[in-house]
Amino acid sequence: MRGVIESVCLSPGGLPKLPVPAAMAHTLGLEADAHNHPQIHGGPEKALLLIAVESIEQLRREGFAAAPGVLGENLATRGLAFPLLAAGMRFRAGGALIELTRLRKPCRQLDFLNASRPGAIQQRLAGEPHLAGWYARVLLPGLVRAGDIIELTESAV
């Protein structure tokens, strides 16, 4: 399984995260990236959030104002089959080695996407959990750039 990292996104805290050309991935996430609620988001088991660009495009077609970084992802990828991903899978993402840990559960931070439909984005993402993305830990720090290959190295450990 192989894809491309279309965008690398970070913020000083909160949403949206904004695209940058590159960032160093460390055990606690991307350098210069932060979270408004570190007791809930981030940490070694949720160092990175990956979302498929195909999911962003699908949500946009359904009327949500989705775009790279808006859902809080650090890496927006194209070409990976997100419904087939599983915890324990390891990927080379640019210069970093990462391991998927768990599916993301959408929270109230995404409420701004609901517009006049309270709870709509959370309900939509609950229906197809892979659309919300996967958290990953960083096993080997490295530089991650937009345009880098992301490739499966181990199916599960």
C-alpha positions as CSV (number, residue, x, y, z in Angstrom):
1,M,0.0,0.0,0.0
2,R,1.5,3.3,-1.1
3,G,0.3,6.9,-1.4
4,V,1.4,10.5,-1.4
5,I,1.4,13.0,1.4
6,E,-0.5,15.9,-0.2
7,S,-0.3,18.3,2.7
8,V,1.5,18.7,6.0
9,C,-0.5,20.9,8.4
10,L,0.1,22.4,11.8
11,S,-1.2,25.2,14.1
12,P,-0.1,26.9,17.3
13,G,-3.3,25.4,18.8
14,G,-6.8,24.8,17.6
15,L,-8.4,24.5,14.1
16,P,-7.8,24.8,11.3
17,K,-4.3,23.6,11.0
18,L,-2.6,25.3,8.1
19,P,-0.5,23.7,5.3
20,V,3.3,24.1,5.5
21,P,5.9,22.8,3.0
22,A,7.5,20.5,5.6
23,A,7.9,19.7,9.3
24,M,9.9,17.5,11.5
25,A,7.9,14.6,13.0
26,H,8.9,13.8,16.6
27,T,7.5,11.4,19.2
28,L,5.0,14.1,20.4
29,G,4.0,15.2,16.9
30,L,5.1,17.8,14.3
31,E,7.5,20.5,15.4
32,A,5.7,23.8,15.9
33,D,2.3,22.0,16.1
34,A,0.2,22.4,19.3
35,H,-3.3,21.5,20.6
36,N,-5.8,23.7,22.5
37,H,-6.7,20.7,24.7
38,P,-3.5,18.7,25.2
39,Q,-5.2,16.5,27.9
40,I,-7.4,15.2,25.0
41,H,-5.4,15.6,21.8
42,G,-1.8,14.8,21.1
43,G,0.7,12.8,23.2
44,P,2.8,9.9,22.0
45,E,-0.1,7.7,21.0
46,K,-1.8,10.5,19.0
47,A,1.3,12.3,17.8
48,L,-0.1,12.6,14.2
49,L,-3.5,12.6,12.7
50,L,-3.7,11.2,9.1
51,I,-6.8,11.8,6.9
52,A,-7.3,10.8,3.3
53,V,-7.7,13.6,0.8
54,E,-10.4,11.4,-0.7
55,S,-12.3,11.6,2.6
56,I,-12.0,15.4,2.6
57,E,-13.3,15.6,-1.0
58,Q,-16.2,13.3,-0.1
59,L,-17.2,15.4,2.8
60,R,-17.0,18.6,0.7
61,R,-19.3,17.0,-1.9
62,E,-21.7,16.3,0.9
63,G,-21.8,20.0,1.8
64,F,-19.3,20.2,4.6
65,A,-16.6,23.0,4.4
66,A,-13.8,20.5,4.5
67,A,-10.3,21.3,3.2
68,P,-6.8,20.3,4.1
69,G,-6.1,21.1,7.8
70,V,-9.8,22.0,8.6
71,L,-10.4,18.6,10.2
72,G,-7.2,19.0,12.4
73,E,-5.1,16.5,10.4
74,N,-1.3,16.7,10.3
75,L,-1.0,14.7,7.1
76,A,-3.5,14.6,4.3
77,T,-2.7,11.6,2.1
78,R,-3.9,10.4,-1.3
79,G,-3.9,6.8,-2.5
80,L,-4.1,4.9,0.8
81,A,-7.1,2.7,1.3
82,F,-8.3,4.1,4.7
83,P,-11.1,1.5,5.2
84,L,-8.4,-1.2,5.0
85,L,-6.0,0.3,7.6
86,A,-5.6,-1.2,11.1
87,A,-3.9,-0.3,14.3
88,G,-0.3,-1.6,14.3
89,M,0.4,-0.9,10.6
90,R,3.7,0.9,10.1
91,F,4.4,3.4,7.3
92,R,7.4,5.2,6.1
93,A,6.1,8.8,5.8
94,G,8.8,10.8,4.2
95,G,11.8,10.6,6.5
96,A,9.7,9.3,9.5
97,L,8.5,5.9,10.5
98,I,5.0,5.9,12.0
99,E,2.6,3.3,13.4
100,L,-1.2,3.6,13.4
101,T,-2.6,3.5,16.9
102,R,-6.4,4.1,16.7
103,L,-9.2,5.7,14.7
104,R,-10.0,9.2,15.6
105,K,-13.3,9.9,17.4
106,P,-14.8,13.2,16.2
107,C,-15.3,15.7,19.0
108,R,-16.9,19.1,19.6
109,Q,-13.9,20.9,18.0
110,L,-15.5,20.1,14.7
111,D,-18.8,21.8,15.5
112,F,-18.0,24.7,13.3
113,L,-18.5,22.4,10.3
114,N,-22.1,21.7,11.2
115,A,-23.4,25.1,10.1
116,S,-27.2,24.9,10.7
117,R,-27.1,21.1,11.2
118,P,-26.1,20.5,14.9
119,G,-24.1,17.3,15.2
120,A,-24.1,16.6,11.5
121,I,-20.3,16.1,11.0
122,Q,-20.0,13.9,14.1
123,Q,-22.9,11.8,13.0
124,R,-21.5,11.5,9.4
125,L,-18.0,10.5,10.7
126,A,-19.5,8.0,13.1
127,G,-21.2,6.3,10.1
128,E,-17.8,5.7,8.4
129,P,-15.1,6.0,11.1
130,H,-12.2,5.9,8.6
131,L,-13.4,9.3,7.3
132,A,-12.3,10.9,10.6
133,G,-8.8,9.6,10.2
134,W,-6.2,7.6,12.0
135,Y,-3.9,8.6,14.9
136,A,-0.3,7.5,14.7
137,R,2.8,7.4,16.9
138,V,6.2,8.4,15.6
139,L,8.6,5.5,15.9
140,L,11.5,7.2,14.1
141,P,11.6,11.0,13.8
142,G,12.2,12.5,10.4
143,L,11.3,15.3,8.0
144,V,7.9,15.0,6.4
145,R,7.1,17.1,3.3
146,A,4.2,17.6,1.0
147,G,4.8,15.4,-2.0
148,D,6.6,12.7,0.0
149,I,5.7,9.0,-0.4
150,I,3.9,7.3,2.4
151,E,4.3,3.5,2.1
152,L,3.3,0.5,4.2
153,T,6.4,-1.2,5.7
154,E,4.7,-3.7,8.1
155,S,1.1,-4.9,8.1
156,A,0.7,-5.2,11.9
157,V,2.9,-5.8,15.0
